[in-house]
Amino acid sequence: MGKKNKKLLPEKPSAIKIRGKRISPKAFEAEEEGSTDHLPPVFSFAETCPNHFKLCDWQYEELKHLNDVLRRYSRMTWAEIRKEKGFGPVDSSTFSVQLPKYISPDVAILEFRVNIRARIFGYRARQVFNIIWFDRNHEVYPMS
């Protein structure tokens, strides 16, 4: 009698160990393309403008409030944030200053309300909100 042919199944990858801790192979897989609305935002300071509306211009109480707002938004998903009053796209052609040259004119500029006067402006790239300006006196996008 002959041996039965066994189907060889691909071997299930085992956990990888780094410094003695087991890490799932899924942690190293690339994220699938698609919506990131189900994820919380990541706030990036890499694109902040060095010339106008800088964070260093803010006072202690303003910074404290900004911190509270960023922490609150960090606990929400993008889908939840999009429904928030005080968040949304703005027309950059009406800004009091031009976008920095390193920011593509093709990106949609968004505004986060920090308080009655203060705003942060930036753009979203997937899960990341790239902050451009910290506007403490509602000067970037003046109210009509």
Backbone bond lengths (Angstrom), bond angles and torsions (degrees), N, CA, C in turn:
res aa  C-N    CA-C-N  psi(-1)  N-CA   C-N-CA  omega(-1)  CA-C   N-CA-C  phi
1 M - - - 1.421 - - 1.507 110.57 -
2 G 1.299 115.34 138.56 1.460 120.39 -179.64 1.521 111.54 -84.27
3 K 1.319 113.85 161.99 1.464 119.55 177.37 1.517 109.82 -74.47
4 K 1.325 115.03 144.05 1.458 119.50 176.21 1.517 108.96 -74.23
5 N 1.323 114.37 139.95 1.466 119.08 177.16 1.526 109.02 -76.94
6 K 1.302 115.62 119.71 1.461 120.57 176.22 1.515 108.37 -92.34
7 K 1.325 115.32 136.28 1.458 118.89 173.56 1.518 107.42 -76.71
8 L 1.296 114.67 128.81 1.453 118.29 177.13 1.522 109.28 -87.86
9 L 1.294 114.45 118.75 1.451 120.17 177.32 1.522 108.37 -89.71
10 P 1.316 116.16 146.55 1.459 116.98 177.12 1.526 109.54 -60.79
11 E 1.297 114.72 140.18 1.456 119.74 -178.30 1.518 109.65 -69.81
12 K 1.317 114.65 131.58 1.460 119.56 179.21 1.522 107.83 -71.53
13 P 1.348 116.50 125.84 1.459 117.42 -178.18 1.518 110.85 -65.03
14 S 1.294 115.25 137.31 1.457 119.07 179.19 1.520 109.11 -88.74
15 A 1.299 115.87 168.03 1.459 120.96 -179.88 1.522 109.48 -64.15
16 I 1.297 114.95 148.02 1.456 121.94 178.95 1.527 106.79 -96.44
17 K 1.318 115.59 141.42 1.460 119.06 179.17 1.526 109.57 -105.03
18 I 1.322 114.56 130.33 1.455 121.65 174.46 1.511 106.51 -130.78
19 R 1.325 115.02 120.04 1.466 121.52 -177.69 1.514 111.80 52.15
20 G 1.317 115.29 39.72 1.454 120.89 176.34 1.519 115.34 81.50
21 K 1.322 118.08 -2.14 1.461 120.69 179.90 1.516 109.40 -104.44
22 R 1.321 115.17 138.72 1.462 121.08 179.64 1.523 109.56 -83.51
23 I 1.321 115.71 129.79 1.459 122.06 179.71 1.516 108.43 -124.54
24 S 1.305 115.97 130.03 1.452 121.90 -179.44 1.524 110.39 -63.71
25 P 1.322 118.30 142.48 1.468 120.95 176.26 1.537 112.16 -60.77
26 K 1.330 117.36 -24.88 1.470 120.59 178.59 1.529 111.49 -61.89
27 A 1.319 117.07 -26.08 1.458 120.39 179.90 1.523 111.80 -64.99
28 F 1.330 116.99 -20.51 1.457 121.08 -177.50 1.525 112.92 -101.50
29 E 1.321 117.29 0.95 1.462 120.78 -179.97 1.519 109.90 -80.99
30 A 1.312 115.86 145.38 1.465 121.22 178.37 1.519 109.63 -69.06
31 E 1.307 114.92 145.09 1.456 120.28 178.56 1.519 109.38 -69.71
32 E 1.315 115.60 139.28 1.455 119.90 177.15 1.516 109.68 -70.55
33 E 1.319 115.13 146.76 1.456 119.82 175.11 1.522 108.08 -69.56
34 G 1.279 115.83 154.42 1.453 120.55 179.91 1.505 109.70 140.69
35 S 1.292 115.26 -169.80 1.452 121.07 -177.34 1.528 111.64 -67.14
36 T 1.320 114.50 144.39 1.469 120.23 173.14 1.528 109.95 -114.35
37 D 1.333 116.11 17.84 1.460 120.44 -178.88 1.522 113.11 -63.27
38 H 1.322 117.79 -21.13 1.462 121.32 -179.88 1.538 112.07 -84.04
39 L 1.324 116.71 -2.35 1.466 121.67 -177.12 1.528 111.11 -105.55
40 P 1.328 116.93 156.66 1.464 119.37 175.19 1.530 109.69 -77.70
41 P 1.329 117.21 158.42 1.464 119.05 179.18 1.522 111.41 -74.34
42 V 1.311 114.15 154.76 1.459 122.46 169.61 1.523 104.37 -116.00
43 F 1.310 117.44 123.15 1.463 120.76 -178.32 1.519 109.55 -92.82
44 S 1.339 115.27 124.46 1.463 121.43 -179.08 1.523 110.16 -111.64
45 F 1.321 115.63 136.24 1.457 122.60 178.12 1.529 111.37 -102.47
46 A 1.324 117.52 6.11 1.462 122.29 -175.53 1.523 113.66 -65.70
47 E 1.333 118.17 -26.72 1.469 121.84 -176.25 1.527 113.44 -103.40
48 T 1.337 117.89 10.02 1.462 118.94 -177.38 1.522 111.00 -63.46
49 C 1.301 115.07 141.10 1.458 122.51 -178.23 1.528 109.76 -73.76
50 P 1.322 117.43 127.17 1.464 119.27 -179.63 1.529 113.66 -81.15
51 N 1.336 117.83 -6.24 1.463 120.82 -173.63 1.523 115.94 -107.29
52 H 1.321 118.06 -30.72 1.463 121.04 -173.98 1.528 110.32 -133.42
53 F 1.321 115.47 144.83 1.464 122.24 170.64 1.528 112.00 52.39
54 K 1.326 114.04 60.45 1.460 121.55 -175.28 1.528 111.23 -91.55
55 L 1.286 115.38 152.32 1.463 121.66 179.23 1.531 110.99 -63.80
56 C 1.317 117.11 -31.42 1.469 119.88 -178.42 1.533 112.57 -66.89
57 D 1.342 117.45 -12.14 1.464 121.10 177.41 1.528 112.49 -80.96
58 W 1.324 117.58 -13.49 1.466 121.48 -175.31 1.519 110.84 -77.85
59 Q 1.326 115.24 148.91 1.459 123.07 177.38 1.534 109.51 -87.58
60 Y 1.340 115.23 166.72 1.462 121.20 -175.47 1.531 112.62 -53.37
61 E 1.323 117.69 -51.07 1.470 120.54 -177.62 1.530 111.60 -63.27
62 E 1.330 116.78 -36.51 1.468 121.10 177.56 1.528 110.54 -65.64
63 L 1.316 116.27 -41.89 1.466 120.98 178.56 1.522 111.36 -64.94
64 K 1.321 115.32 -39.90 1.458 119.90 178.23 1.530 110.10 -61.97
65 H 1.331 116.80 -44.08 1.462 121.11 178.90 1.532 110.86 -65.81
66 L 1.325 116.74 -42.04 1.476 120.73 177.08 1.523 110.44 -59.08
67 N 1.310 117.18 -44.29 1.459 121.17 178.33 1.521 111.13 -59.03
68 D 1.323 116.77 -44.20 1.466 121.06 179.03 1.532 110.96 -61.49
69 V 1.336 116.29 -43.21 1.465 120.75 -179.27 1.533 110.79 -65.57
70 L 1.324 117.63 -45.09 1.471 120.19 179.55 1.525 111.32 -63.59
71 R 1.313 116.76 -38.39 1.475 120.26 176.74 1.527 110.71 -64.29
72 R 1.340 117.13 -41.64 1.461 120.77 179.49 1.535 110.32 -63.64
73 Y 1.317 116.46 -48.34 1.467 119.41 179.64 1.533 111.59 -64.48
74 S 1.310 117.33 -32.06 1.469 120.75 179.72 1.522 112.80 -66.25
75 R 1.323 116.70 -18.85 1.467 121.63 178.30 1.525 112.17 -91.99
76 M 1.328 116.25 -1.01 1.462 121.38 -178.82 1.529 109.86 -107.47
77 T 1.315 115.63 164.14 1.466 119.68 172.55 1.529 108.06 -91.87
78 W 1.331 115.93 164.49 1.464 119.26 176.58 1.529 110.54 -60.77
79 A 1.316 117.56 -36.02 1.471 120.39 179.04 1.528 110.32 -60.92
80 E 1.331 117.33 -41.23 1.464 121.30 178.59 1.532 111.08 -69.48
81 I 1.321 116.55 -40.72 1.463 121.13 -179.05 1.523 110.81 -63.42
82 R 1.318 117.02 -39.29 1.469 120.65 -178.65 1.525 112.18 -60.88
83 K 1.321 117.27 -22.56 1.466 121.66 179.39 1.530 112.27 -89.22
84 E 1.316 117.17 -9.17 1.463 121.67 -176.34 1.523 111.81 -71.56
85 K 1.324 115.29 138.53 1.457 120.19 171.88 1.531 106.80 -70.78
86 G 1.311 117.11 135.35 1.466 119.70 -178.71 1.511 113.36 97.36
87 F 1.317 117.31 3.63 1.460 121.07 175.49 1.517 107.82 -126.92
88 G 1.322 116.16 136.44 1.455 118.39 175.52 1.506 113.33 164.95
89 P 1.321 115.65 175.10 1.467 120.54 -179.98 1.527 110.89 -73.80
90 V 1.321 115.31 150.79 1.464 121.59 177.29 1.528 108.76 -132.33
91 D 1.300 116.05 155.90 1.455 122.90 -179.44 1.527 108.84 -84.88
92 S 1.325 116.91 106.72 1.468 120.58 -175.67 1.531 112.54 -68.73
93 S 1.340 118.22 -14.83 1.471 119.35 178.75 1.527 111.54 -71.37
94 T 1.319 117.80 -14.33 1.466 121.20 179.66 1.535 112.69 -100.58
95 F 1.321 117.66 6.48 1.459 121.06 -179.94 1.528 110.75 -67.70
96 S 1.309 115.72 152.17 1.460 121.08 178.23 1.527 112.04 -75.70
97 V 1.317 117.53 -18.01 1.466 123.39 175.69 1.526 108.15 -132.02
98 Q 1.314 115.31 157.53 1.462 119.37 178.15 1.523 109.87 -79.61
99 L 1.327 114.59 153.16 1.462 118.80 173.75 1.525 108.95 -60.86
100 P 1.313 117.75 146.44 1.463 119.07 174.92 1.538 110.06 -56.60
101 K 1.312 116.39 148.11 1.469 121.64 -176.19 1.531 112.94 -59.83
102 Y 1.323 117.64 -27.08 1.465 120.63 -178.63 1.530 112.98 -80.12
103 I 1.319 117.84 -3.86 1.462 121.97 176.52 1.525 108.25 -96.99
104 S 1.308 116.87 125.96 1.461 121.54 179.80 1.523 110.26 -64.17
105 P 1.338 117.56 135.47 1.466 119.29 177.33 1.532 112.18 -68.81
106 D 1.317 116.94 -9.33 1.462 121.52 -179.03 1.524 114.17 -83.69
107 V 1.329 117.69 -12.84 1.462 118.84 -178.71 1.522 110.30 -78.12
108 A 1.313 115.76 147.61 1.466 121.92 176.21 1.526 107.75 -83.84
109 I 1.315 115.98 119.76 1.461 120.54 -179.85 1.529 108.79 -84.18
110 L 1.324 114.45 133.92 1.465 121.95 -178.72 1.515 109.72 -117.16
111 E 1.316 114.46 154.62 1.453 121.76 -179.79 1.529 109.31 -122.86
112 F 1.333 115.66 132.25 1.462 122.21 171.15 1.523 107.25 -109.82
113 R 1.316 117.10 127.35 1.465 120.27 174.39 1.524 108.16 -79.88
114 V 1.326 115.63 130.17 1.460 121.38 175.98 1.527 109.40 -97.32
115 N 1.328 115.67 -44.97 1.461 121.41 174.74 1.528 107.54 -155.52
116 I 1.321 117.50 -163.54 1.463 121.04 -175.23 1.535 112.37 -57.34
117 R 1.332 118.05 -33.17 1.467 121.26 -179.27 1.517 113.42 -111.48
118 A 1.297 117.87 -38.39 1.466 121.77 -169.99 1.535 113.04 -81.34
119 R 1.321 114.73 141.92 1.467 122.53 178.95 1.525 108.85 -139.57
120 I 1.333 115.15 156.39 1.463 119.55 165.17 1.526 106.20 -119.97
121 F 1.316 114.80 139.93 1.452 122.01 -179.38 1.515 108.89 -117.90
122 G 1.314 115.44 144.70 1.453 120.29 178.33 1.507 109.57 -176.98
123 Y 1.314 115.00 -161.83 1.458 120.30 178.80 1.519 109.32 -140.90
124 R 1.305 114.28 155.02 1.454 121.41 -178.03 1.523 109.59 -100.11
125 A 1.302 116.06 131.59 1.460 123.11 172.15 1.524 105.92 -126.02
126 R 1.341 115.04 97.75 1.460 122.84 -173.99 1.532 109.56 59.78
127 Q 1.300 118.37 -115.69 1.463 121.45 -176.99 1.538 112.41 -85.29
128 V 1.325 116.53 -17.40 1.465 121.56 -171.38 1.524 111.82 -91.48
129 F 1.337 115.80 131.33 1.455 121.64 171.00 1.520 106.62 -100.60
130 N 1.331 116.16 111.46 1.466 122.99 -179.54 1.524 108.69 -88.80
131 I 1.317 116.17 110.23 1.457 121.13 -177.46 1.527 109.61 -77.83
132 I 1.343 115.40 132.38 1.465 121.07 176.72 1.525 109.81 -104.39
133 W 1.333 116.46 -51.07 1.459 121.02 -175.89 1.525 112.31 -130.78
134 F 1.320 114.58 147.74 1.457 123.97 171.40 1.530 105.66 -112.06
135 D 1.304 116.49 97.42 1.462 122.20 -173.82 1.523 109.39 -98.19
136 R 1.317 116.80 102.18 1.466 120.73 -174.35 1.522 113.40 -84.62
137 N 1.343 118.12 -15.07 1.464 120.75 -176.24 1.530 113.55 -124.79
138 H 1.294 117.07 21.96 1.471 121.49 178.99 1.527 111.27 55.33
139 E 1.327 116.13 47.85 1.452 121.58 -177.23 1.529 113.68 -100.80
140 V 1.332 117.86 -29.13 1.467 120.80 -178.58 1.519 110.33 -63.26
141 Y 1.312 115.46 -48.45 1.463 122.58 -175.96 1.523 106.66 -124.96
142 P 1.338 116.80 80.79 1.469 119.93 -174.28 1.524 112.51 -59.28
143 M 1.326 114.83 143.30 1.462 120.63 177.19 1.520 108.30 -73.82
144 S 1.345 116.41 143.96 1.463 118.84 179.84 1.497 112.10 -77.80
